[in-house]
Amino acid sequence: MKKTIIATLLAVAAISVQGQVQYRVEGNIGRDFTGTLYIRNQSDLNNEIVDSVEVVSGNITPHDGSYPNAFLGHLGTKNFSIQFAPVFIEKGVVKIDVPNGSVAVGTPMNDDWNKLYAPLIRIVNDYRSGKISEADVKAAMDNNITPVLKAHPADPLGYFIVTQFCDAISSRRGLEYIAMLSNKWQRRDMIKRIKADLEKHAATEPGAKFIDFAVEYNGKTTRLSDYVGRGQYVLADFWASWCGPCRQEIPNIKAVYNKYKDRGLQVIGIAAWDEPDATLKAIAEEQIEYPQIINSQRIATNIYGINGIPEIILFGPDGTIVARGLRGAAIEQMMQRIYGNE
């Protein structure tokens, strides 16, 4: 009986070891550093430290480890003064290859990530240099992302791709990306939150009718419909006093307001995530003359699926959303398309 119990335990132990992902980490981090780097599991929302490697003058002392499953990793010091991501920890030799321009190579997920990342950088650079249009860049990105995502629906790479590129093409396409993931990832709280935001955003993408909201401040209720859907183009700036990029966009918005207000353009500011006193102070400092919806907090941004500001939305005369995400010179370019160059 004892031999049977011992044999059973050994068999279970053997199965347990076989179920572990056996990996080796080696390579060079591309800088003169001697010390310990920690491997964090970024597939786990707690970003838990699960392993570590020793580094001498930039060279990683080859380290063998095991973990119950493959995961999206982050390699760095405890205080994050040095950090590298993504590093997919999976079966095989994960080689840190920073000197050659990659974070990690040598295993399927790391190699496929690098094959995807390099062309995406080229596509973005072509767009920034004016070689291709925004529509072209989105199509090219989608053509590169889709096959890799389809090849890794149950892997940490698929999860990482969705978290990084869920809104790169459009909210609707982001929802389709999520649908490509395995149920394991779709059940994750992070993916559920992303999906909820994308669904809100998809309902308010160009071509959709505006969704009204009401905000109370200083005894008065103001609605988006007080301005939108009344026969004019309306440029709405979701902003906050503390937001540096928001303040940087205000001169661009003031310029189009002053140029096109007599030709039918209405501009409104929608102060979000901000204290009313701070909003009023910023309005005075920036000498803003167009009307404001103050104290919207998260009412408006939740409805329009806005996670970051500034978010500038153009509504058509009938309340249809014409464009979202307008910034800088793109605001004036849109006005010229509508009103001409006079």
Order of alpha helices (4+ residues) and beta strands (2+ residues): alpha-beta-beta-beta-beta-beta-beta-beta-beta-alpha-alpha-alpha-alpha-alpha-alpha-beta-beta-beta-alpha-beta-alpha-beta-alpha-beta-beta-alpha
